[in-house]
Structures are given as structure tokens and as C-alpha cells.
């Protein structure tokens, strides 16, 4: 049997995620050989879609059978001929604060590093006194900047820290305080439409709860016609009191934290797309389109 070719970027975090996905796939089929295909990415620093495009090109050019992505990086609309075919069990979706135990512990005027407009908007909505500064680079680079004293604190994805074995360097921020990015903590396995072998293997490592949660969040993004340059948070959880329902919380705001909209709604777990569209429509009726257009126009 031919090896399964798994496309990944070459960063430490991407390789850690690919190794996790490869182990899951091997466990789904005895004797399966998984071959990692490293793909270079390029593009503007603020464009998360650049992380995805190179891997998608490898799929479309038949240089890979599956691609593994951080789901939060995957645009709402996929190229023709490709589909998300698997979503493994989700890691902690929450953001993590590095450099302090909580946001309340940060001194007035503290310099907080992040590359995310979503995090910037919510941090300033909570603490207008903070100095939120751009910070790009991989996780190790960002943490080194913190250690060097360039920043008082950082906000990173808790799942990324955990996958790199650095979970102890961050404190989780409750999802109802900082609403996570859509798909944060999820891995998405993408394949060519019609590739039955890849789809079947990905299906066998899929967690149904994670898939439903991600589907609701992505439906919200699609409804809002959002991009990686718009400050949107979306976080779906299985209802603690009724496992057949999902609660979807959302945030839309300006990067300066002056104006924002939040909403939360429960819906049927078997219809996650409908829940995402409903919450999206509620946000639009409350003025989200104007906020997002202004945020896009003001983005550096």
C-alpha cells in the first residue's frame, strides 16, 4: 500500500501538529505508513491564509493526500476541489496569557504583545489602559521577546503552547472573557474531493463533538463574510446540561476596543451550520457589517 502523504508547514508548531495527526492516522489503520511532506509558505505577515495556500497547492498538484492545518487559519471558503474531511479531538480552545497570572495582574499601561486583531480588540475593550503592541514570529520567538523584556505579557493560543510542551508558560483566559478565534484548538484535515482513501482515514480519526463545534464556528465566519484581517471571536461548546445542544458565543469589535458586539445562543448539535448562520445574522442585524468594514479599512 502506498504511503499516505501528509502536507505540513515546517515550523516547530506545524510539525508537532503533523506528528500528532500522523500518529492518529497510523492508529486508525495497522501498518499505515505516513510520509510528511514539508511545504514552504510565503505571504504577508498578517495574512494567516498564507499558512494554508501552500498546503492546498500540494493537494491540488497531487504532491500530498492530506494536509493538516490549524483550523483557525483555514478561510471560510475552500478552493474548488478541496474539502475538510477530518477534525480530531479538540485541544483547549482558550487563549493563554504569558508573563502574568491574569489580566487583572497586569500593571496600568502594561505592554502586551499579540499579532491578532481579535485579541487586540478584546484586550482594549477590557482594559483600555493597556499598550497592545504588534508581535509576529513563531511561538519560540515571541516567548524569547517576552523573556528579553520587550513586552510585559503576551497572549497566545493555549493549544499551541501545549503542543510545543510549553503549557506551563501560560495561564488560560476564560473563553467568556476573551472569545477565542474560530477553530482555535482544532486541527483540520483537508483532502481532494473524491479521494475516498484519504477521506475514509480522516473520518476514522474525527471527533464528532469537535467537528460540530468547528462547523458552527465556521458557519458564523462565512455568514459574516469575515477574513483573517477582521476581529472576530467564535467559540462553540457542547451544552453542559444537554449534550445534544451546542452553545455558540461570538465577538465582533473594532481593533481599538471602543466598539464591540457580543452574542451567545444555543442550538441543536445535529444542525451546527444553522446555529452559526443564526448567530451571524443576529450580529449583522446589530451592526456587525459596519464594524467589520471599519475594522478592515483601519487595519494596517
Secondary structure, DSSP 4 states (H G I P E B T S, - for coil): -PPEEEEE-SSHHHHHHHHHHHHHHHHHSTT--EEEEE----S-TT-TTHHHHHHHHHHHTTS-SEEEEEGGGS-SSPPTTEEEEE--------EEEESSSSGGGSPTT-EEEES-HHHHHHHHHH-TT-EEEE--S-HHHHHHHHHTTS-SEEEEEHHHHHHTT-GGG-EEPPTTTSPPPTTTT-EEEEEETT-HHHHHHHHHT--HHHHHHHHHHHHHHHHHT--TTS-EEEEEEE-TT-TTEEEEEEEEE-TTSS-EEEEEEEEEGGGHHHHHHHHHHHHHHTTHHHHHHHHHHH--
